[in-house]
Amino acid sequence: MNQNELKDALHYSEETGIFTWKVSNNNRIKIGDKAGYKSKRSGYTQIKINRKLYAAHRLVWLYVNGVLPTKEIDHIDHVRTNNCISNLREVTRQENGRNTKIRSDNHSGITGVSWNKQTFRWQARIHDLAGQDKHLGYFISFEDARKTRSEAEAEYNYHENHGGV
């Protein structure tokens, strides 16, 4: 698939992030119909072109930039069906892993800060750029743990909406 083939088959709206068909290749697909469907397994929008299945966010990258991405495409807002180009960026797997929502079992509200039941202290930690878990310390005050975690994010150059662990 190249950009010209894609643009011949589909129209992409940067405002809505939605592809629509420019061709009708069978009785089910009409010109102007929304292309693709939400995968029940992954939650991403997928589009089948010439009997090959593509993730819509990767096609957006091709459509706008002229090349398929060599890395992963990150949905900045965590919404897997929001394929507006302004919501997408090409990142490494490690960078993509940092842009995660706060876990449902996180009670502190801050990624990387948790209550340690054994020490009766707040614990701060972070993954460094090599993916290694770094213990930042135990703290009596939540604010000290939060501040230490924030300083570590700056040191490790975390993206503003990357949480890391």
GIBELLIN-V399563 format. One record per helix or strand of 2 or more residues. SS is the DSSP state (hx for helix, st for strand). FROM is the first residue (numbers start at 0). TO is the last residue. Records with the same first field share a line. If there is no record, write none. Layout:
BEGIN
SS = FROM-TO + FROM-TO
END
This chain:
BEGIN
hx = 2-8 + 55-64 + 84-86 + 92-97 + 141-154
st = 9-11 + 18-20 + 36-37 + 44-48 + 51-54 + 71-74 + 87-90 + 112-115 + 120-126 + 132-138
END
